């Protein structure tokens, strides 16, 4: 499952675990979903950025 790092215009931050995120135009909000079900919401007003973080299983170890 992906982790989304959400930054708000007031300087606060939130990590949201979800499979996907999309913008719902009718409700004017971002909807985070897991297995097709909504798990979190973020209003459009106040969201500065949403960044999908790499999944741990996709990270590579550095050896040297």
mmCIF file of the N, C-alpha and C atoms, coordinates in Angstrom:
data_MODEL
# 
_entry.id   MODEL 
# 
loop_
_atom_site.group_PDB 
_atom_site.id 
_atom_site.type_symbol 
_atom_site.label_atom_id 
_atom_site.label_alt_id 
_atom_site.label_comp_id 
_atom_site.label_asym_id 
_atom_site.label_entity_id 
_atom_site.label_seq_id 
_atom_site.pdbx_PDB_ins_code 
_atom_site.Cartn_x 
_atom_site.Cartn_y 
_atom_site.Cartn_z 
_atom_site.occupancy 
_atom_site.B_iso_or_equiv 
_atom_site.pdbx_formal_charge 
_atom_site.auth_seq_id 
_atom_site.auth_comp_id 
_atom_site.auth_asym_id 
_atom_site.auth_atom_id 
_atom_site.pdbx_PDB_model_num 
ATOM 1   N N  . UNK A 1 1  ? 0.840   -1.167 0.000  1.00 0.00 ? 1  UNK A N  1 
ATOM 2   C CA . UNK A 1 1  ? 0.000   0.000  0.000  1.00 0.00 ? 1  UNK A CA 1 
ATOM 3   C C  . UNK A 1 1  ? 0.892   1.241  0.000  1.00 0.00 ? 1  UNK A C  1 
ATOM 4   N N  . UNK A 1 2  ? 0.497   2.210  -0.754 1.00 0.00 ? 2  UNK A N  1 
ATOM 5   C CA . UNK A 1 2  ? 1.266   3.445  -0.867 1.00 0.00 ? 2  UNK A CA 1 
ATOM 6   C C  . UNK A 1 2  ? 1.036   4.343  0.346  1.00 0.00 ? 2  UNK A C  1 
ATOM 7   N N  . UNK A 1 3  ? 1.965   5.256  0.549  1.00 0.00 ? 3  UNK A N  1 
ATOM 8   C CA . UNK A 1 3  ? 1.837   6.287  1.572  1.00 0.00 ? 3  UNK A CA 1 
ATOM 9   C C  . UNK A 1 3  ? 1.817   7.630  0.858  1.00 0.00 ? 3  UNK A C  1 
ATOM 10  N N  . UNK A 1 4  ? 0.851   8.450  1.181  1.00 0.00 ? 4  UNK A N  1 
ATOM 11  C CA . UNK A 1 4  ? 0.764   9.790  0.608  1.00 0.00 ? 4  UNK A CA 1 
ATOM 12  C C  . UNK A 1 4  ? 1.136   10.797 1.681  1.00 0.00 ? 4  UNK A C  1 
ATOM 13  N N  . UNK A 1 5  ? 2.065   11.673 1.355  1.00 0.00 ? 5  UNK A N  1 
ATOM 14  C CA . UNK A 1 5  ? 2.520   12.721 2.255  1.00 0.00 ? 5  UNK A CA 1 
ATOM 15  C C  . UNK A 1 5  ? 1.785   13.988 1.844  1.00 0.00 ? 5  UNK A C  1 
ATOM 16  N N  . UNK A 1 6  ? 0.859   14.441 2.674  1.00 0.00 ? 6  UNK A N  1 
ATOM 17  C CA . UNK A 1 6  ? 0.019   15.587 2.357  1.00 0.00 ? 6  UNK A CA 1 
ATOM 18  C C  . UNK A 1 6  ? 0.464   16.779 3.192  1.00 0.00 ? 6  UNK A C  1 
ATOM 19  N N  . UNK A 1 7  ? 0.720   17.900 2.518  1.00 0.00 ? 7  UNK A N  1 
ATOM 20  C CA . UNK A 1 7  ? 1.111   19.138 3.184  1.00 0.00 ? 7  UNK A CA 1 
ATOM 21  C C  . UNK A 1 7  ? -0.015  20.148 3.011  1.00 0.00 ? 7  UNK A C  1 
ATOM 22  N N  . UNK A 1 8  ? -0.352  20.816 4.101  1.00 0.00 ? 8  UNK A N  1 
ATOM 23  C CA . UNK A 1 8  ? -1.444  21.793 4.094  1.00 0.00 ? 8  UNK A CA 1 
ATOM 24  C C  . UNK A 1 8  ? -0.876  23.211 4.142  1.00 0.00 ? 8  UNK A C  1 
ATOM 25  N N  . UNK A 1 9  ? -1.675  24.172 3.713  1.00 0.00 ? 9  UNK A N  1 
ATOM 26  C CA . UNK A 1 9  ? -1.220  25.562 3.651  1.00 0.00 ? 9  UNK A CA 1 
ATOM 27  C C  . UNK A 1 9  ? -0.932  26.148 5.025  1.00 0.00 ? 9  UNK A C  1 
ATOM 28  N N  . UNK A 1 10 ? -1.440  25.553 6.092  1.00 0.00 ? 10 UNK A N  1 
ATOM 29  C CA . UNK A 1 10 ? -1.152  26.047 7.446  1.00 0.00 ? 10 UNK A CA 1 
ATOM 30  C C  . UNK A 1 10 ? 0.158   25.482 8.004  1.00 0.00 ? 10 UNK A C  1 
ATOM 31  N N  . UNK A 1 11 ? 0.870   24.683 7.181  1.00 0.00 ? 11 UNK A N  1 
ATOM 32  C CA . UNK A 1 11 ? 2.155   24.126 7.583  1.00 0.00 ? 11 UNK A CA 1 
ATOM 33  C C  . UNK A 1 11 ? 2.072   22.729 8.172  1.00 0.00 ? 11 UNK A C  1 
ATOM 34  N N  . UNK A 1 12 ? 0.872   22.234 8.427  1.00 0.00 ? 12 UNK A N  1 
ATOM 35  C CA . UNK A 1 12 ? 0.750   20.885 8.980  1.00 0.00 ? 12 UNK A CA 1 
ATOM 36  C C  . UNK A 1 12 ? 0.951   19.841 7.889  1.00 0.00 ? 12 UNK A C  1 
ATOM 37  N N  . UNK A 1 13 ? 1.286   18.636 8.315  1.00 0.00 ? 13 UNK A N  1 
ATOM 38  C CA . UNK A 1 13 ? 1.551   17.539 7.395  1.00 0.00 ? 13 UNK A CA 1 
ATOM 39  C C  . UNK A 1 13 ? 0.827   16.293 7.881  1.00 0.00 ? 13 UNK A C  1 
ATOM 40  N N  . UNK A 1 14 ? 0.542   15.397 6.946  1.00 0.00 ? 14 UNK A N  1 
ATOM 41  C CA . UNK A 1 14 ? -0.151  14.165 7.299  1.00 0.00 ? 14 UNK A CA 1 
ATOM 42  C C  . UNK A 1 14 ? 0.290   13.054 6.363  1.00 0.00 ? 14 UNK A C  1 
ATOM 43  N N  . UNK A 1 15 ? 0.533   11.873 6.921  1.00 0.00 ? 15 UNK A N  1 
ATOM 44  C CA . UNK A 1 15 ? 0.821   10.684 6.125  1.00 0.00 ? 15 UNK A CA 1 
ATOM 45  C C  . UNK A 1 15 ? -0.475  9.894  6.039  1.00 0.00 ? 15 UNK A C  1 
ATOM 46  N N  . UNK A 1 16 ? -0.896  9.582  4.814  1.00 0.00 ? 16 UNK A N  1 
ATOM 47  C CA . UNK A 1 16 ? -2.147  8.866  4.615  1.00 0.00 ? 16 UNK A CA 1 
ATOM 48  C C  . UNK A 1 16 ? -1.863  7.591  3.832  1.00 0.00 ? 16 UNK A C  1 
ATOM 49  N N  . UNK A 1 17 ? -2.078  6.415  4.438  1.00 0.00 ? 17 UNK A N  1 
ATOM 50  C CA . UNK A 1 17 ? -1.920  5.168  3.696  1.00 0.00 ? 17 UNK A CA 1 
ATOM 51  C C  . UNK A 1 17 ? -3.152  4.931  2.820  1.00 0.00 ? 17 UNK A C  1 
ATOM 52  N N  . UNK A 1 18 ? -2.933  4.665  1.546  1.00 0.00 ? 18 UNK A N  1 
ATOM 53  C CA . UNK A 1 18 ? -4.032  4.410  0.611  1.00 0.00 ? 18 UNK A CA 1 
ATOM 54  C C  . UNK A 1 18 ? -3.470  3.821  -0.670 1.00 0.00 ? 18 UNK A C  1 
ATOM 55  N N  . UNK A 1 19 ? -4.332  3.163  -1.438 1.00 0.00 ? 19 UNK A N  1 
ATOM 56  C CA . UNK A 1 19 ? -3.922  2.632  -2.740 1.00 0.00 ? 19 UNK A CA 1 
ATOM 57  C C  . UNK A 1 19 ? -3.882  3.733  -3.793 1.00 0.00 ? 19 UNK A C  1 
ATOM 58  N N  . UNK A 1 20 ? -4.878  4.619  -3.745 1.00 0.00 ? 20 UNK A N  1 
ATOM 59  C CA . UNK A 1 20 ? -5.010  5.671  -4.759 1.00 0.00 ? 20 UNK A CA 1 
ATOM 60  C C  . UNK A 1 20 ? -5.579  6.933  -4.142 1.00 0.00 ? 20 UNK A C  1 
ATOM 61  N N  . UNK A 1 21 ? -5.411  8.040  -4.850 1.00 0.00 ? 21 UNK A N  1 
ATOM 62  C CA . UNK A 1 21 ? -6.053  9.300  -4.485 1.00 0.00 ? 21 UNK A CA 1 
ATOM 63  C C  . UNK A 1 21 ? -6.586  9.934  -5.761 1.00 0.00 ? 21 UNK A C  1 
ATOM 64  N N  . UNK A 1 22 ? -7.759  10.526 -5.671 1.00 0.00 ? 22 UNK A N  1 
ATOM 65  C CA . UNK A 1 22 ? -8.307  11.248 -6.814 1.00 0.00 ? 22 UNK A CA 1 
ATOM 66  C C  . UNK A 1 22 ? -9.066  12.469 -6.322 1.00 0.00 ? 22 UNK A C  1 
ATOM 67  N N  . UNK A 1 23 ? -9.286  13.421 -7.243 1.00 0.00 ? 23 UNK A N  1 
ATOM 68  C CA . UNK A 1 23 ? -10.006 14.635 -6.885 1.00 0.00 ? 23 UNK A CA 1 
ATOM 69  C C  . UNK A 1 23 ? -11.463 14.473 -7.287 1.00 0.00 ? 23 UNK A C  1 
ATOM 70  N N  . UNK A 1 24 ? -12.346 14.649 -6.340 1.00 0.00 ? 24 UNK A N  1 
ATOM 71  C CA . UNK A 1 24 ? -13.789 14.544 -6.564 1.00 0.00 ? 24 UNK A CA 1 
ATOM 72  C C  . UNK A 1 24 ? -14.328 15.950 -6.815 1.00 0.00 ? 24 UNK A C  1 
ATOM 73  N N  . UNK A 1 25 ? -14.638 16.235 -8.075 1.00 0.00 ? 25 UNK A N  1 
ATOM 74  C CA . UNK A 1 25 ? -15.061 17.593 -8.439 1.00 0.00 ? 25 UNK A CA 1 
ATOM 75  C C  . UNK A 1 25 ? -16.408 17.975 -7.844 1.00 0.00 ? 25 UNK A C  1 
ATOM 76  N N  . UNK A 1 26 ? -17.321 17.026 -7.710 1.00 0.00 ? 26 UNK A N  1 
ATOM 77  C CA . UNK A 1 26 ? -18.641 17.342 -7.156 1.00 0.00 ? 26 UNK A CA 1 
ATOM 78  C C  . UNK A 1 26 ? -18.565 17.779 -5.697 1.00 0.00 ? 26 UNK A C  1 
ATOM 79  N N  . UNK A 1 27 ? -17.647 17.197 -4.951 1.00 0.00 ? 27 UNK A N  1 
ATOM 80  C CA . UNK A 1 27 ? -17.516 17.504 -3.521 1.00 0.00 ? 27 UNK A CA 1 
ATOM 81  C C  . UNK A 1 27 ? -16.360 18.455 -3.230 1.00 0.00 ? 27 UNK A C  1 
ATOM 82  N N  . UNK A 1 28 ? -15.547 18.784 -4.263 1.00 0.00 ? 28 UNK A N  1 
ATOM 83  C CA . UNK A 1 28 ? -14.405 19.697 -4.137 1.00 0.00 ? 28 UNK A CA 1 
ATOM 84  C C  . UNK A 1 28 ? -13.413 19.210 -3.068 1.00 0.00 ? 28 UNK A C  1 
ATOM 85  N N  . UNK A 1 29 ? -13.065 17.908 -3.142 1.00 0.00 ? 29 UNK A N  1 
ATOM 86  C CA . UNK A 1 29 ? -12.141 17.323 -2.171 1.00 0.00 ? 29 UNK A CA 1 
ATOM 87  C C  . UNK A 1 29 ? -11.346 16.187 -2.798 1.00 0.00 ? 29 UNK A C  1 
ATOM 88  N N  . UNK A 1 30 ? -10.226 15.868 -2.158 1.00 0.00 ? 30 UNK A N  1 
ATOM 89  C CA . UNK A 1 30 ? -9.426  14.713 -2.542 1.00 0.00 ? 30 UNK A CA 1 
ATOM 90  C C  . UNK A 1 30 ? -9.943  13.508 -1.764 1.00 0.00 ? 30 UNK A C  1 
ATOM 91  N N  . UNK A 1 31 ? -10.042 12.380 -2.452 1.00 0.00 ? 31 UNK A N  1 
ATOM 92  C CA . UNK A 1 31 ? -10.521 11.150 -1.823 1.00 0.00 ? 31 UNK A CA 1 
ATOM 93  C C  . UNK A 1 31 ? -9.415  10.100 -1.920 1.00 0.00 ? 31 UNK A C  1 
ATOM 94  N N  . UNK A 1 32 ? -8.991  9.579  -0.777 1.00 0.00 ? 32 UNK A N  1 
ATOM 95  C CA . UNK A 1 32 ? -7.987  8.521  -0.704 1.00 0.00 ? 32 UNK A CA 1 
ATOM 96  C C  . UNK A 1 32 ? -8.736  7.206  -0.560 1.00 0.00 ? 32 UNK A C  1 
ATOM 97  N N  . UNK A 1 33 ? -8.375  6.206  -1.375 1.00 0.00 ? 33 UNK A N  1 
ATOM 98  C CA . UNK A 1 33 ? -9.094  4.935  -1.345 1.00 0.00 ? 33 UNK A CA 1 
ATOM 99  C C  . UNK A 1 33 ? -8.146  3.756  -1.138 1.00 0.00 ? 33 UNK A C  1 
ATOM 100 N N  . UNK A 1 34 ? -8.686  2.722  -0.493 1.00 0.00 ? 34 UNK A N  1 
ATOM 101 C CA . UNK A 1 34 ? -7.999  1.451  -0.306 1.00 0.00 ? 34 UNK A CA 1 
ATOM 102 C C  . UNK A 1 34 ? -8.989  0.362  -0.684 1.00 0.00 ? 34 UNK A C  1 
ATOM 103 N N  . UNK A 1 35 ? -8.575  -0.516 -1.591 1.00 0.00 ? 35 UNK A N  1 
ATOM 104 C CA . UNK A 1 35 ? -9.455  -1.571 -2.110 1.00 0.00 ? 35 UNK A CA 1 
ATOM 105 C C  . UNK A 1 35 ? -10.768 -0.992 -2.660 1.00 0.00 ? 35 UNK A C  1 
ATOM 106 N N  . UNK A 1 36 ? -10.676 0.180  -3.261 1.00 0.00 ? 36 UNK A N  1 
ATOM 107 C CA . UNK A 1 36 ? -11.838 0.817  -3.868 1.00 0.00 ? 36 UNK A CA 1 
ATOM 108 C C  . UNK A 1 36 ? -12.762 1.539  -2.914 1.00 0.00 ? 36 UNK A C  1 
ATOM 109 N N  . UNK A 1 37 ? -12.468 1.483  -1.605 1.00 0.00 ? 37 UNK A N  1 
ATOM 110 C CA . UNK A 1 37 ? -13.313 2.132  -0.596 1.00 0.00 ? 37 UNK A CA 1 
ATOM 111 C C  . UNK A 1 37 ? -12.638 3.400  -0.066 1.00 0.00 ? 37 UNK A C  1 
ATOM 112 N N  . UNK A 1 38 ? -13.382 4.481  0.098  1.00 0.00 ? 38 UNK A N  1 
ATOM 113 C CA . UNK A 1 38 ? -12.794 5.711  0.663  1.00 0.00 ? 38 UNK A CA 1 
ATOM 114 C C  . UNK A 1 38 ? -12.270 5.481  2.074  1.00 0.00 ? 38 UNK A C  1 
ATOM 115 N N  . UNK A 1 39 ? -11.059 5.954  2.337  1.00 0.00 ? 39 UNK A N  1 
ATOM 116 C CA . UNK A 1 39 ? -10.470 5.809  3.669  1.00 0.00 ? 39 UNK A CA 1 
ATOM 117 C C  . UNK A 1 39 ? -10.112 7.153  4.295  1.00 0.00 ? 39 UNK A C  1 
ATOM 118 N N  . UNK A 1 40 ? -9.966  8.204  3.473  1.00 0.00 ? 40 UNK A N  1 
ATOM 119 C CA . UNK A 1 40 ? -9.645  9.534  3.996  1.00 0.00 ? 40 UNK A CA 1 
ATOM 120 C C  . UNK A 1 40 ? -10.069 10.582 2.978  1.00 0.00 ? 40 UNK A C  1 
ATOM 121 N N  . UNK A 1 41 ? -10.318 11.779 3.487  1.00 0.00 ? 41 UNK A N  1 
ATOM 122 C CA . UNK A 1 41 ? -10.717 12.900 2.644  1.00 0.00 ? 41 UNK A CA 1 
ATOM 123 C C  . UNK A 1 41 ? -9.869  14.115 3.005  1.00 0.00 ? 41 UNK A C  1 
ATOM 124 N N  . UNK A 1 42 ? -9.602  14.962 2.016  1.00 0.00 ? 42 UNK A N  1 
ATOM 125 C CA . UNK A 1 42 ? -8.895  16.218 2.254  1.00 0.00 ? 42 UNK A CA 1 
ATOM 126 C C  . UNK A 1 42 ? -9.554  17.285 1.391  1.00 0.00 ? 42 UNK A C  1 
ATOM 127 N N  . UNK A 1 43 ? -9.982  18.397 1.993  1.00 0.00 ? 43 UNK A N  1 
ATOM 128 C CA . UNK A 1 43 ? -10.613 19.451 1.200  1.00 0.00 ? 43 UNK A CA 1 
ATOM 129 C C  . UNK A 1 43 ? -9.608  20.097 0.249  1.00 0.00 ? 43 UNK A C  1 
ATOM 130 N N  . UNK A 1 44 ? -10.071 20.486 -0.932 1.00 0.00 ? 44 UNK A N  1 
ATOM 131 C CA . UNK A 1 44 ? -9.178  21.126 -1.906 1.00 0.00 ? 44 UNK A CA 1 
ATOM 132 C C  . UNK A 1 44 ? -8.574  22.396 -1.328 1.00 0.00 ? 44 UNK A C  1 
ATOM 133 N N  . UNK A 1 45 ? -9.392  23.205 -0.691 1.00 0.00 ? 45 UNK A N  1 
ATOM 134 C CA . UNK A 1 45 ? -8.900  24.428 -0.082 1.00 0.00 ? 45 UNK A CA 1 
ATOM 135 C C  . UNK A 1 45 ? -8.077  24.043 1.137  1.00 0.00 ? 45 UNK A C  1 
ATOM 136 N N  . UNK A 1 46 ? -6.846  24.458 1.159  1.00 0.00 ? 46 UNK A N  1 
ATOM 137 C CA . UNK A 1 46 ? -5.975  24.143 2.281  1.00 0.00 ? 46 UNK A CA 1 
ATOM 138 C C  . UNK A 1 46 ? -4.913  23.102 1.984  1.00 0.00 ? 46 UNK A C  1 
ATOM 139 N N  . UNK A 1 47 ? -5.042  22.371 0.884  1.00 0.00 ? 47 UNK A N  1 
ATOM 140 C CA . UNK A 1 47 ? -4.031  21.373 0.524  1.00 0.00 ? 47 UNK A CA 1 
ATOM 141 C C  . UNK A 1 47 ? -2.978  22.045 -0.354 1.00 0.00 ? 47 UNK A C  1 
ATOM 142 N N  . UNK A 1 48 ? -1.746  22.001 0.100  1.00 0.00 ? 48 UNK A N  1 
ATOM 143 C CA . UNK A 1 48 ? -0.644  22.571 -0.668 1.00 0.00 ? 48 UNK A CA 1 
ATOM 144 C C  . UNK A 1 48 ? -0.082  21.550 -1.649 1.00 0.00 ? 48 UNK A C  1 
ATOM 145 N N  . UNK A 1 49 ? 0.111   20.302 -1.175 1.00 0.00 ? 49 UNK A N  1 
ATOM 146 C CA . UNK A 1 49 ? 0.640   19.258 -2.055 1.00 0.00 ? 49 UNK A CA 1 
ATOM 147 C C  . UNK A 1 49 ? 0.289   17.878 -1.520 1.00 0.00 ? 49 UNK A C  1 
ATOM 148 N N  . UNK A 1 50 ? 0.240   16.925 -2.457 1.00 0.00 ? 50 UNK A N  1 
ATOM 149 C CA . UNK A 1 50 ? 0.078   15.511 -2.123 1.00 0.00 ? 50 UNK A CA 1 
ATOM 150 C C  . UNK A 1 50 ? 1.142   14.766 -2.912 1.00 0.00 ? 50 UNK A C  1 
ATOM 151 N N  . UNK A 1 51 ? 2.023   14.077 -2.193 1.00 0.00 ? 51 UNK A N  1 
ATOM 152 C CA . UNK A 1 51 ? 3.136   13.377 -2.824 1.00 0.00 ? 51 UNK A CA 1 
ATOM 153 C C  . UNK A 1 51 ? 3.053   11.900 -2.457 1.00 0.00 ? 51 UNK A C  1 
ATOM 154 N N  . UNK A 1 52 ? 3.096   11.040 -3.469 1.00 0.00 ? 52 UNK A N  1 
ATOM 155 C CA . UNK A 1 52 ? 3.112   9.597  -3.210 1.00 0.00 ? 52 UNK A CA 1 
ATOM 156 C C  . UNK A 1 52 ? 4.543   9.178  -2.909 1.00 0.00 ? 52 UNK A C  1 
ATOM 157 N N  . UNK A 1 53 ? 4.723   8.563  -1.757 1.00 0.00 ? 53 UNK A N  1 
ATOM 158 C CA . UNK A 1 53 ? 6.038   8.115  -1.334 1.00 0.00 ? 53 UNK A CA 1 
ATOM 159 C C  . UNK A 1 53 ? 6.298   6.719  -1.891 1.00 0.00 ? 53 UNK A C  1 
ATOM 160 N N  . UNK A 1 54 ? 7.558   6.384  -2.177 1.00 0.00 ? 54 UNK A N  1 
ATOM 161 C CA . UNK A 1 54 ? 7.865   5.045  -2.679 1.00 0.00 ? 54 UNK A CA 1 
ATOM 162 C C  . UNK A 1 54 ? 7.510   3.982  -1.650 1.00 0.00 ? 54 UNK A C  1 
ATOM 163 N N  . UNK A 1 55 ? 7.034   2.868  -2.140 1.00 0.00 ? 55 UNK A N  1 
ATOM 164 C CA . UNK A 1 55 ? 6.695   1.762  -1.247 1.00 0.00 ? 55 UNK A CA 1 
ATOM 165 C C  . UNK A 1 55 ? 7.973   1.087  -0.779 1.00 0.00 ? 55 UNK A C  1 
ATOM 166 N N  . UNK A 1 56 ? 8.036   0.670  0.500  1.00 0.00 ? 56 UNK A N  1 
ATOM 167 C CA . UNK A 1 56 ? 9.257   0.057  1.034  1.00 0.00 ? 56 UNK A CA 1 
ATOM 168 C C  . UNK A 1 56 ? 9.747   -1.133 0.220  1.00 0.00 ? 56 UNK A C  1 
ATOM 169 N N  . UNK A 1 57 ? 8.851   -1.914 -0.344 1.00 0.00 ? 57 UNK A N  1 
ATOM 170 C CA . UNK A 1 57 ? 9.274   -3.083 -1.118 1.00 0.00 ? 57 UNK A CA 1 
ATOM 171 C C  . UNK A 1 57 ? 9.961   -2.684 -2.419 1.00 0.00 ? 57 UNK A C  1 
ATOM 172 N N  . UNK A 1 58 ? 9.770   -1.442 -2.835 1.00 0.00 ? 58 UNK A N  1 
ATOM 173 C CA . UNK A 1 58 ? 10.387  -0.971 -4.080 1.00 0.00 ? 58 UNK A CA 1 
ATOM 174 C C  . UNK A 1 58 ? 11.701  -0.235 -3.826 1.00 0.00 ? 58 UNK A C  1 
ATOM 175 N N  . UNK A 1 59 ? 11.993  0.053  -2.566 1.00 0.00 ? 59 UNK A N  1 
ATOM 176 C CA . UNK A 1 59 ? 13.239  0.725  -2.226 1.00 0.00 ? 59 UNK A CA 1 
ATOM 177 C C  . UNK A 1 59 ? 14.397  -0.249 -2.333 1.00 0.00 ? 59 UNK A C  1 
ATOM 178 N N  . UNK A 1 60 ? 15.539  0.245  -2.732 1.00 0.00 ? 60 UNK A N  1 
ATOM 179 C CA . UNK A 1 60 ? 16.722  -0.600 -2.876 1.00 0.00 ? 60 UNK A CA 1 
ATOM 180 C C  . UNK A 1 60 ? 17.744  -0.221 -1.821 1.00 0.00 ? 60 UNK A C  1 
ATOM 181 N N  . UNK A 1 61 ? 18.378  -1.234 -1.268 1.00 0.00 ? 61 UNK A N  1 
ATOM 182 C CA . UNK A 1 61 ? 19.417  -0.999 -0.267 1.00 0.00 ? 61 UNK A CA 1 
ATOM 183 C C  . UNK A 1 61 ? 20.697  -0.556 -0.954 1.00 0.00 ? 61 UNK A C  1 
ATOM 184 N N  . UNK A 1 62 ? 21.416  0.304  -0.278 1.00 0.00 ? 62 UNK A N  1 
ATOM 185 C CA . UNK A 1 62 ? 22.701  0.770  -0.784 1.00 0.00 ? 62 UNK A CA 1 
ATOM 186 C C  . UNK A 1 62 ? 23.784  -0.023 -0.054 1.00 0.00 ? 62 UNK A C  1 
ATOM 187 N N  . UNK A 1 63 ? 24.638  -0.656 -0.817 1.00 0.00 ? 63 UNK A N  1 
ATOM 188 C CA . UNK A 1 63 ? 25.741  -1.404 -0.204 1.00 0.00 ? 63 UNK A CA 1 
ATOM 189 C C  . UNK A 1 63 ? 27.050  -0.851 -0.718 1.00 0.00 ? 63 UNK A C  1 
ATOM 190 N N  . UNK A 1 64 ? 28.059  -0.989 0.060  1.00 0.00 ? 64 UNK A N  1 
ATOM 191 C CA . UNK A 1 64 ? 29.320  -0.472 -0.422 1.00 0.00 ? 64 UNK A CA 1 
ATOM 192 C C  . UNK A 1 64 ? 30.418  -0.915 0.357  1.00 0.00 ? 64 UNK A C  1 
# 
